[in-house]
Amino acid sequence: MSRHKKHPAFYRGHYFWLKIAASFLLFLMLSALCLLVCARAFILNPQTAARYLCSDTYITGVTQDVAEYAGDLCLRNGLTELDATGLVPRSFVEKAESAYVSYAFDAGDNIDRKAYGRLPDELHASLTSALNTYLQQNGYDIQSSAIADGVGQFAEELCDYTFSRIAVPFEDTLADLFDTGGVLIVAGIVYCSVVGLLAGALIFALKGRFYRNVRYVSYATFASSLFFFAAYAASRIFCAVKTLVIYPGYLCDIVMQYAGACINLLLCGGAVFLALSAVLWLCVWKLKRIS
């Protein structure tokens, strides 16, 4: 006897379509998790961004901008002789390149450190040392207060500019590596929200004492996950606002940092919804057993 004849109510009734819906939901959830894991691993990975930022093409663009800005700073700080030929010393630019590359490749906590708006002290020291060396080679008295003040101001402003120039590319990296990076994040949020509503609606559809108990467990899991998301989001928003108050000029960098956090949050949410889908499938399987 075929399975259809053994359990006609199951295969032709309401629970058959419920099982189909649950299986489809599970498949979608697995697909979404795979997509988000790939996005987290390859698109928002600091090392991937660092390799791009340290490519010859990008370094050329950065150092050219830094050199032009340095030329303007020379004029503003009274170091006009440095800009007499319209060029910044090559030794100075090389120092800036070296410091920039080592900073970009320091991918362990690179993004977190950058969010606080500070470049490493060694970069400031490298720029100051390069400028002092150039001044000495050209007969300047670097011990004089005027020169020392000018060098200090020059290095400080150039460090600030270099930081802002480094902070921007993490958004550019997303655009280059995955043109719809922003769309992915938004779609992930919408997708998980819709999946959550569908899972809740299907769980509500289950009947019976056993299924009622399972529903209660599912509701508790879903409510606790919502509480966790709310607390996590509140803490991240608080940190972002605090950082913006202290360093208002680094909005772009902070946005990109929290875009990565958003992907992590979606992965956590996906895991919770996947668990709910598994519970739902288990309930439907139990229905099949007693049909």
CYANA upper distance limits for C-alpha pairs under 8 A (distance plus 0.5 A):
  1 MET  CA      5 LYS  CA      6.88
  1 MET  CA      6 LYS  CA      7.37
  2 SER  CA      6 LYS  CA      6.94
  3 ARG  CA      7 HIS  CA      6.66
  3 ARG  CA      8 PRO  CA      8.42
  4 HIS  CA      8 PRO  CA      5.67
  4 HIS  CA     11 TYR  CA      6.76
  7 HIS  CA     11 TYR  CA      6.97
  7 HIS  CA    291 SER  CA      6.88
  8 PRO  CA     12 ARG  CA      6.34
  8 PRO  CA     13 GLY  CA      8.18
  9 ALA  CA     13 GLY  CA      5.61
  9 ALA  CA    291 SER  CA      7.60
 10 PHE  CA     14 HIS  CA      7.87
 10 PHE  CA     15 TYR  CA      6.42
 10 PHE  CA     16 PHE  CA      6.08
 10 PHE  CA    288 LYS  CA      6.96
 10 PHE  CA    291 SER  CA      6.70
 11 TYR  CA     15 TYR  CA      8.02
 11 TYR  CA     16 PHE  CA      5.59
 12 ARG  CA     16 PHE  CA      6.85
 13 GLY  CA     17 TRP  CA      7.93
 14 HIS  CA     18 LEU  CA      6.94
 15 TYR  CA     19 LYS  CA      6.54
 15 TYR  CA    284 VAL  CA      7.56
 15 TYR  CA    287 LEU  CA      8.14
 16 PHE  CA     20 ILE  CA      6.83
 17 TRP  CA     21 ALA  CA      6.52
 18 LEU  CA     22 ALA  CA      6.60
 18 LEU  CA    202 LEU  CA      7.92
 18 LEU  CA    284 VAL  CA      7.81
 19 LYS  CA     23 SER  CA      6.59
 19 LYS  CA    281 TRP  CA      7.32
 19 LYS  CA    284 VAL  CA      6.38
 19 LYS  CA    285 TRP  CA      8.37
 20 ILE  CA     24 PHE  CA      6.61
 21 ALA  CA     25 LEU  CA      6.53
 22 ALA  CA     26 LEU  CA      6.63
 22 ALA  CA    202 LEU  CA      8.37
 22 ALA  CA    277 SER  CA      7.14
 22 ALA  CA    280 LEU  CA      7.21
 22 ALA  CA    281 TRP  CA      6.36
 23 SER  CA     27 PHE  CA      6.70
 23 SER  CA    281 TRP  CA      7.52
 24 PHE  CA     28 LEU  CA      6.69
 25 LEU  CA     29 MET  CA      6.63
 25 LEU  CA    195 VAL  CA      7.97
 25 LEU  CA    199 ALA  CA      8.42
 25 LEU  CA    277 SER  CA      7.47
 26 LEU  CA     30 LEU  CA      6.74
 26 LEU  CA    274 LEU  CA      7.22
 26 LEU  CA    277 SER  CA      6.40
 26 LEU  CA    278 ALA  CA      7.78
 27 PHE  CA     31 SER  CA      6.72
 28 LEU  CA     32 ALA  CA      6.60
 29 MET  CA     33 LEU  CA      6.65
 29 MET  CA    195 VAL  CA      8.35
 29 MET  CA    270 GLY  CA      7.40
 29 MET  CA    273 PHE  CA      8.14
 29 MET  CA    274 LEU  CA      6.68
 30 LEU  CA     34 CYS  CA      6.71
 30 LEU  CA    274 LEU  CA      8.05
 31 SER  CA     35 LEU  CA      6.74
 32 ALA  CA     36 LEU  CA      6.62
 32 ALA  CA    188 GLY  CA      8.39
 32 ALA  CA    270 GLY  CA      8.29
 33 LEU  CA     37 VAL  CA      6.47
 33 LEU  CA    267 LEU  CA      7.12
 33 LEU  CA    270 GLY  CA      6.89
 33 LEU  CA    271 ALA  CA      8.43
 34 CYS  CA     38 CYS  CA      6.70
 35 LEU  CA     39 ALA  CA      6.69
 36 LEU  CA     40 ARG  CA      6.54
 36 LEU  CA    188 GLY  CA      8.42
 36 LEU  CA    263 ILE  CA      7.51
 36 LEU  CA    266 LEU  CA      8.30
 36 LEU  CA    267 LEU  CA      7.29
 37 VAL  CA     41 ALA  CA      6.50
 37 VAL  CA    267 LEU  CA      7.94
 38 CYS  CA     42 PHE  CA      6.37
 38 CYS  CA     43 ILE  CA      8.04
 39 ALA  CA     43 ILE  CA      5.52
 39 ALA  CA     44 LEU  CA      7.17
 40 ARG  CA     44 LEU  CA      5.85
 40 ARG  CA     45 ASN  CA      6.95
 40 ARG  CA    260 GLY  CA      7.85
 40 ARG  CA    263 ILE  CA      7.12
 40 ARG  CA    264 ASN  CA      8.10
 41 ALA  CA     45 ASN  CA      6.11
 42 PHE  CA     48 THR  CA      7.24
 43 ILE  CA     48 THR  CA      7.68
 43 ILE  CA     49 ALA  CA      8.44
 43 ILE  CA    174 LEU  CA      6.99
 43 ILE  CA    177 LEU  CA      7.18
 43 ILE  CA    178 PHE  CA      7.59
 44 LEU  CA     48 THR  CA      7.98
 44 LEU  CA     49 ALA  CA      7.82
 44 LEU  CA    174 LEU  CA      7.75
 44 LEU  CA    260 GLY  CA      6.77
 45 ASN  CA     49 ALA  CA      6.94
 46 PRO  CA     50 ALA  CA      6.45
 46 PRO  CA    107 ALA  CA      6.09
 46 PRO  CA    108 GLY  CA      8.28
 46 PRO  CA    110 ASN  CA      7.77
 46 PRO  CA    111 ILE  CA      7.72
 47 GLN  CA     51 ARG  CA      6.69
 47 GLN  CA    105 PHE  CA      7.57
 47 GLN  CA    107 ALA  CA      6.05
 48 THR  CA     52 TYR  CA      6.99
 49 ALA  CA     53 LEU  CA      6.56
 49 ALA  CA    170 PHE  CA      7.06
 49 ALA  CA    173 THR  CA      6.60
 50 ALA  CA     54 CYS  CA      6.56
 50 ALA  CA    104 ALA  CA      5.82
 50 ALA  CA    105 PHE  CA      5.91
 50 ALA  CA    107 ALA  CA      7.41
 51 ARG  CA     55 SER  CA      6.84
 51 ARG  CA    105 PHE  CA      7.80
 52 TYR  CA     58 TYR  CA      7.91
 52 TYR  CA    173 THR  CA      7.67
 53 LEU  CA     58 TYR  CA      6.37
 53 LEU  CA     59 ILE  CA      7.44
 53 LEU  CA    104 ALA  CA      7.44
 53 LEU  CA    169 PRO  CA      7.60
 53 LEU  CA    173 THR  CA      8.47
 54 CYS  CA     58 TYR  CA      6.98
 54 CYS  CA     59 ILE  CA      6.44
 54 CYS  CA    101 VAL  CA      6.47
 54 CYS  CA    104 ALA  CA      7.51
 54 CYS  CA    105 PHE  CA      8.19
 55 SER  CA     59 ILE  CA      6.65
 56 ASP  CA     60 THR  CA      6.58
 57 THR  CA     61 GLY  CA      7.07
 58 TYR  CA     62 VAL  CA      6.74
 59 ILE  CA     63 THR  CA      6.43
 59 ILE  CA     97 GLU  CA      7.77
 60 THR  CA     64 GLN  CA      6.50
 61 GLY  CA     65 ASP  CA      6.80
 62 VAL  CA     66 VAL  CA      6.62
 62 VAL  CA    165 ARG  CA      7.48
 62 VAL  CA    166 ILE  CA      8.48
 63 THR  CA     67 ALA  CA      6.33
 63 THR  CA     93 VAL  CA      7.21
 63 THR  CA     96 ALA  CA      7.96
 63 THR  CA     97 GLU  CA      7.13
 64 GLN  CA     68 GLU  CA      6.70
 65 ASP  CA     69 TYR  CA      6.67
 66 VAL  CA     70 ALA  CA      6.48
 66 VAL  CA    158 LEU  CA      8.01
 66 VAL  CA    161 TYR  CA      7.98
 66 VAL  CA    162 THR  CA      7.04
 67 ALA  CA     71 GLY  CA      6.72
 67 ALA  CA     87 LEU  CA      8.23
 67 ALA  CA     88 VAL  CA      6.51
 67 ALA  CA     93 VAL  CA      7.21
 68 GLU  CA     72 ASP  CA      7.04
 68 GLU  CA     88 VAL  CA      8.32
 69 TYR  CA     73 LEU  CA      6.77
 69 TYR  CA    158 LEU  CA      7.99
 69 TYR  CA    161 TYR  CA      8.45
 70 ALA  CA     74 CYS  CA      6.65
 70 ALA  CA     88 VAL  CA      7.47
 70 ALA  CA    154 PHE  CA      8.32
 70 ALA  CA    158 LEU  CA      7.11
 71 GLY  CA     75 LEU  CA      7.21
 71 GLY  CA     82 LEU  CA      8.21
 71 GLY  CA     83 ASP  CA      6.31
 71 GLY  CA     86 GLY  CA      7.68
 71 GLY  CA     87 LEU  CA      7.46
 71 GLY  CA     88 VAL  CA      6.66
 72 ASP  CA     76 ARG  CA      6.84
 73 LEU  CA     77 ASN  CA      6.44
 73 LEU  CA    154 PHE  CA      6.76
 73 LEU  CA    157 GLU  CA      8.46
 73 LEU  CA    158 LEU  CA      8.38
 74 CYS  CA     78 GLY  CA      6.70
 74 CYS  CA     79 LEU  CA      5.21
 74 CYS  CA     80 THR  CA      6.21
 74 CYS  CA     82 LEU  CA      6.97
 74 CYS  CA     83 ASP  CA      6.95
 74 CYS  CA    154 PHE  CA      7.83
 75 LEU  CA     79 LEU  CA      6.28
 75 LEU  CA     80 THR  CA      5.53
 75 LEU  CA     83 ASP  CA      7.72
 77 ASN  CA    150 GLY  CA      6.01
 77 ASN  CA    153 GLN  CA      8.06
 77 ASN  CA    154 PHE  CA      7.42
 78 GLY  CA    150 GLY  CA      7.73
 79 LEU  CA     83 ASP  CA      8.00
 79 LEU  CA    150 GLY  CA      7.97
 80 THR  CA     84 ALA  CA      6.81
 82 LEU  CA     87 LEU  CA      8.13
 82 LEU  CA     88 VAL  CA      7.17
 82 LEU  CA     89 PRO  CA      8.14
 83 ASP  CA     87 LEU  CA      6.21
 83 ASP  CA     88 VAL  CA      6.88
 88 VAL  CA     92 PHE  CA      7.62
 88 VAL  CA     93 VAL  CA      7.71
 89 PRO  CA     93 VAL  CA      7.06
 89 PRO  CA    134 TYR  CA      8.00
 90 ARG  CA     94 GLU  CA      6.56
 91 SER  CA     95 LYS  CA      6.75
 91 SER  CA    130 ALA  CA      7.31
 91 SER  CA    134 TYR  CA      8.40
 92 PHE  CA     96 ALA  CA      6.84
 92 PHE  CA    127 LEU  CA      7.44
 92 PHE  CA    130 ALA  CA      5.71
 92 PHE  CA    131 LEU  CA      6.92
 92 PHE  CA    134 TYR  CA      8.28
 93 VAL  CA     97 GLU  CA      6.59
 94 GLU  CA     98 SER  CA      6.59
 95 LYS  CA     99 ALA  CA      6.66
 95 LYS  CA    126 SER  CA      6.85
 95 LYS  CA    127 LEU  CA      7.07
 95 LYS  CA    130 ALA  CA      7.13
 96 ALA  CA    100 TYR  CA      6.45
 96 ALA  CA    123 LEU  CA      8.09
 96 ALA  CA    126 SER  CA      7.87
 96 ALA  CA    127 LEU  CA      6.92
 97 GLU  CA    101 VAL  CA      6.54
 98 SER  CA    102 SER  CA      6.75
 99 ALA  CA    103 TYR  CA      6.61
 99 ALA  CA    122 GLU  CA      8.24
 99 ALA  CA    123 LEU  CA      5.97
 99 ALA  CA    126 SER  CA      7.66
100 TYR  CA    104 ALA  CA      6.58
100 TYR  CA    123 LEU  CA      8.11
101 VAL  CA    105 PHE  CA      6.61
102 SER  CA    106 ASP  CA      6.74
103 TYR  CA    110 ASN  CA      8.26
103 TYR  CA    120 PRO  CA      8.30
104 ALA  CA    110 ASN  CA      7.78
106 ASP  CA    110 ASN  CA      6.40
107 ALA  CA    111 ILE  CA      8.10
109 ASP  CA    113 ARG  CA      6.64
110 ASN  CA    114 LYS  CA      6.66
111 ILE  CA    115 ALA  CA      6.79
111 ILE  CA    257 GLN  CA      7.01
112 ASP  CA    116 TYR  CA      7.87
112 ASP  CA    257 GLN  CA      7.92
113 ARG  CA    117 GLY  CA      8.03
113 ARG  CA    118 ARG  CA      7.72
114 LYS  CA    118 ARG  CA      6.73
114 LYS  CA    119 LEU  CA      7.66
114 LYS  CA    167 ALA  CA      7.83
114 LYS  CA    253 ASP  CA      7.94
115 ALA  CA    243 THR  CA      7.87
115 ALA  CA    250 TYR  CA      7.88
115 ALA  CA    253 ASP  CA      6.80
115 ALA  CA    254 ILE  CA      6.18
115 ALA  CA    257 GLN  CA      7.93
116 TYR  CA    243 THR  CA      7.01
116 TYR  CA    247 TYR  CA      7.52
117 GLY  CA    163 PHE  CA      8.02
117 GLY  CA    247 TYR  CA      6.74
117 GLY  CA    250 TYR  CA      7.26
118 ARG  CA    163 PHE  CA      8.06
119 LEU  CA    123 LEU  CA      7.30
119 LEU  CA    124 HIS  CA      8.08
119 LEU  CA    159 CYS  CA      7.57
119 LEU  CA    160 ASP  CA      8.40
119 LEU  CA    163 PHE  CA      6.87
120 PRO  CA    124 HIS  CA      7.57
121 ASP  CA    125 ALA  CA      6.70
122 GLU  CA    126 SER  CA      6.46
123 LEU  CA    127 LEU  CA      6.77
123 LEU  CA    159 CYS  CA      8.06
124 HIS  CA    128 THR  CA      6.67
124 HIS  CA    155 ALA  CA      6.91
124 HIS  CA    156 GLU  CA      7.58
124 HIS  CA    159 CYS  CA      6.77
125 ALA  CA    129 SER  CA      6.44
126 SER  CA    130 ALA  CA      6.58
127 LEU  CA    131 LEU  CA      6.71
127 LEU  CA    155 ALA  CA      6.51
128 THR  CA    132 ASN  CA      6.63
128 THR  CA    151 VAL  CA      7.20
128 THR  CA    152 GLY  CA      7.59
128 THR  CA    155 ALA  CA      6.16
129 SER  CA    133 THR  CA      6.58
130 ALA  CA    134 TYR  CA      6.78
131 LEU  CA    135 LEU  CA      6.70
131 LEU  CA    151 VAL  CA      7.53
132 ASN  CA    136 GLN  CA      6.65
132 ASN  CA    142 ILE  CA      7.12
132 ASN  CA    151 VAL  CA      7.88
133 THR  CA    137 GLN  CA      6.72
134 TYR  CA    138 ASN  CA      6.89
135 LEU  CA    139 GLY  CA      6.90
135 LEU  CA    140 TYR  CA      5.63
135 LEU  CA    141 ASP  CA      8.11
135 LEU  CA    142 ILE  CA      7.45
136 GLN  CA    140 TYR  CA      5.75
136 GLN  CA    141 ASP  CA      7.27
136 GLN  CA    142 ILE  CA      7.28
140 TYR  CA    147 ILE  CA      8.43
141 ASP  CA    147 ILE  CA      7.66
142 ILE  CA    147 ILE  CA      6.08
142 ILE  CA    148 ALA  CA      6.42
143 GLN  CA    147 ILE  CA      7.61
143 GLN  CA    148 ALA  CA      6.88
144 SER  CA    148 ALA  CA      6.58
145 SER  CA    149 ASP  CA      6.37
146 ALA  CA    150 GLY  CA      6.61
147 ILE  CA    151 VAL  CA      6.53
148 ALA  CA    152 GLY  CA      6.61
149 ASP  CA    153 GLN  CA      6.60
150 GLY  CA    154 PHE  CA      6.38
151 VAL  CA    155 ALA  CA      6.54
152 GLY  CA    156 GLU  CA      6.61
153 GLN  CA    157 GLU  CA      6.61
154 PHE  CA    158 LEU  CA      6.52
155 ALA  CA    159 CYS  CA      6.46
156 GLU  CA    160 ASP  CA      6.83
157 GLU  CA    161 TYR  CA      6.70
158 LEU  CA    162 THR  CA      6.42
159 CYS  CA    163 PHE  CA      6.55
160 ASP  CA    164 SER  CA      6.85
161 TYR  CA    165 ARG  CA      6.65
162 THR  CA    166 ILE  CA      6.63
163 PHE  CA    167 ALA  CA      6.51
164 SER  CA    168 VAL  CA      6.97
164 SER  CA    250 TYR  CA      7.65
165 ARG  CA    169 PRO  CA      7.91
167 ALA  CA    250 TYR  CA      8.02
167 ALA  CA    252 CYS  CA      7.69
167 ALA  CA    253 ASP  CA      5.82
168 VAL  CA    172 ASP  CA      7.39
168 VAL  CA    252 CYS  CA      6.87
168 VAL  CA    253 ASP  CA      6.92
169 PRO  CA    173 THR  CA      6.34
170 PHE  CA    174 LEU  CA      7.07
170 PHE  CA    253 ASP  CA      7.78
170 PHE  CA    256 MET  CA      7.28
171 GLU  CA    175 ALA  CA      6.99
171 GLU  CA    252 CYS  CA      8.04
171 GLU  CA    253 ASP  CA      8.37
171 GLU  CA    256 MET  CA      6.91
172 ASP  CA    176 ASP  CA      6.64
173 THR  CA    177 LEU  CA      6.46
174 LEU  CA    178 PHE  CA      6.08
174 LEU  CA    179 ASP  CA      7.39
174 LEU  CA    181 GLY  CA      6.39
175 ALA  CA    179 ASP  CA      5.12
175 ALA  CA    180 THR  CA      7.53
175 ALA  CA    181 GLY  CA      7.03
180 THR  CA    184 LEU  CA      6.60
181 GLY  CA    185 ILE  CA      7.08
182 GLY  CA    186 VAL  CA      6.88
183 VAL  CA    187 ALA  CA      6.30
184 LEU  CA    188 GLY  CA      6.42
185 ILE  CA    189 ILE  CA      6.88
185 ILE  CA    259 ALA  CA      8.06
185 ILE  CA    262 CYS  CA      7.96
185 ILE  CA    263 ILE  CA      7.36
186 VAL  CA    190 VAL  CA      6.79
187 ALA  CA    191 TYR  CA      6.27
188 GLY  CA    192 CYS  CA      6.56
188 GLY  CA    266 LEU  CA      7.37
189 ILE  CA    193 SER  CA      6.71
189 ILE  CA    266 LEU  CA      7.36
190 VAL  CA    194 VAL  CA      6.67
191 TYR  CA    195 VAL  CA      6.58
192 CYS  CA    196 GLY  CA      6.48
192 CYS  CA    266 LEU  CA      7.86
192 CYS  CA    269 GLY  CA      7.58
192 CYS  CA    270 GLY  CA      7.14
192 CYS  CA    273 PHE  CA      8.30
193 SER  CA    197 LEU  CA      6.85
194 VAL  CA    198 LEU  CA      6.68
195 VAL  CA    199 ALA  CA      6.51
195 VAL  CA    273 PHE  CA      7.81
196 GLY  CA    200 GLY  CA      6.61
196 GLY  CA    273 PHE  CA      6.80
197 LEU  CA    201 ALA  CA      6.56
198 LEU  CA    202 LEU  CA      6.61
199 ALA  CA    203 ILE  CA      6.60
199 ALA  CA    273 PHE  CA      8.00
199 ALA  CA    276 LEU  CA      7.41
199 ALA  CA    277 SER  CA      6.96
199 ALA  CA    280 LEU  CA      8.29
200 GLY  CA    204 PHE  CA      6.63
201 ALA  CA    205 ALA  CA      6.91
202 LEU  CA    206 LEU  CA      7.45
202 LEU  CA    280 LEU  CA      8.16
203 ILE  CA    215 ARG  CA      6.74
203 ILE  CA    218 SER  CA      8.43
203 ILE  CA    280 LEU  CA      6.89
204 PHE  CA    215 ARG  CA      7.65
206 LEU  CA    211 TYR  CA      6.59
206 LEU  CA    212 ARG  CA      7.86
206 LEU  CA    215 ARG  CA      8.34
206 LEU  CA    283 CYS  CA      8.49
207 LYS  CA    211 TYR  CA      6.30
207 LYS  CA    212 ARG  CA      7.00
208 GLY  CA    212 ARG  CA      6.38
209 ARG  CA    213 ASN  CA      6.93
210 PHE  CA    214 VAL  CA      6.96
211 TYR  CA    215 ARG  CA      6.50
211 TYR  CA    283 CYS  CA      7.17
212 ARG  CA    216 TYR  CA      6.82
213 ASN  CA    217 VAL  CA      6.97
214 VAL  CA    218 SER  CA      6.66
214 VAL  CA    279 VAL  CA      8.34
214 VAL  CA    283 CYS  CA      8.27
215 ARG  CA    219 TYR  CA      6.51
216 TYR  CA    220 ALA  CA      6.69
217 VAL  CA    221 THR  CA      6.72
218 SER  CA    222 PHE  CA      6.53
218 SER  CA    276 LEU  CA      7.01
218 SER  CA    279 VAL  CA      8.13
219 TYR  CA    223 ALA  CA      6.46
220 ALA  CA    224 SER  CA      6.56
221 THR  CA    225 SER  CA      6.63
222 PHE  CA    226 LEU  CA      6.75
222 PHE  CA    272 VAL  CA      8.13
222 PHE  CA    276 LEU  CA      8.41
223 ALA  CA    227 PHE  CA      6.74
224 SER  CA    228 PHE  CA      6.64
225 SER  CA    229 PHE  CA      6.64
225 SER  CA    269 GLY  CA      8.15
225 SER  CA    272 VAL  CA      7.62
226 LEU  CA    230 ALA  CA      6.62
227 PHE  CA    231 ALA  CA      6.66
228 PHE  CA    232 TYR  CA      6.48
229 PHE  CA    233 ALA  CA      6.41
229 PHE  CA    265 LEU  CA      8.13
230 ALA  CA    234 ALA  CA      6.55
231 ALA  CA    235 SER  CA      6.75
232 TYR  CA    236 ARG  CA      6.79
233 ALA  CA    237 ILE  CA      6.56
234 ALA  CA    238 PHE  CA      6.59
235 SER  CA    239 CYS  CA      6.76
236 ARG  CA    240 ALA  CA      6.62
236 ARG  CA    258 TYR  CA      8.28
237 ILE  CA    241 VAL  CA      6.62
238 PHE  CA    242 LYS  CA      6.60
239 CYS  CA    243 THR  CA      6.60
240 ALA  CA    244 LEU  CA      6.62
240 ALA  CA    254 ILE  CA      7.41
241 VAL  CA    245 VAL  CA      6.63
242 LYS  CA    246 ILE  CA      6.90
243 THR  CA    247 TYR  CA      6.32
243 THR  CA    248 PRO  CA      8.00
244 LEU  CA    248 PRO  CA      5.00
244 LEU  CA    249 GLY  CA      8.03
244 LEU  CA    250 TYR  CA      7.66
244 LEU  CA    251 LEU  CA      7.30
250 TYR  CA    254 ILE  CA      6.94
251 LEU  CA    255 VAL  CA      6.60
252 CYS  CA    256 MET  CA      6.85
253 ASP  CA    257 GLN  CA      6.76
254 ILE  CA    258 TYR  CA      6.76
255 VAL  CA    259 ALA  CA      6.61
256 MET  CA    260 GLY  CA      7.09
257 GLN  CA    261 ALA  CA      7.13
258 TYR  CA    262 CYS  CA      6.47
259 ALA  CA    263 ILE  CA      6.95
260 GLY  CA    264 ASN  CA      6.97
261 ALA  CA    265 LEU  CA      6.67
262 CYS  CA    266 LEU  CA      6.68
263 ILE  CA    267 LEU  CA      6.79
264 ASN  CA    268 CYS  CA      6.90
265 LEU  CA    269 GLY  CA      6.63
266 LEU  CA    270 GLY  CA      6.38
267 LEU  CA    271 ALA  CA      6.72
268 CYS  CA    272 VAL  CA      6.94
269 GLY  CA    273 PHE  CA      6.71
270 GLY  CA    274 LEU  CA      6.41
271 ALA  CA    275 ALA  CA      6.72
272 VAL  CA    276 LEU  CA      6.85
273 PHE  CA    277 SER  CA      6.62
274 LEU  CA    278 ALA  CA      6.69
275 ALA  CA    279 VAL  CA      6.78
276 LEU  CA    280 LEU  CA      6.68
277 SER  CA    281 TRP  CA      6.65
278 ALA  CA    282 LEU  CA      6.64
279 VAL  CA    283 CYS  CA      6.79
280 LEU  CA    284 VAL  CA      6.88
281 TRP  CA    285 TRP  CA      6.59
282 LEU  CA    286 LYS  CA      6.68
283 CYS  CA    287 LEU  CA      6.78
284 VAL  CA    288 LYS  CA      6.82
285 TRP  CA    289 ARG  CA      6.91
286 LYS  CA    290 ILE  CA      7.05
287 LEU  CA    291 SER  CA      6.49
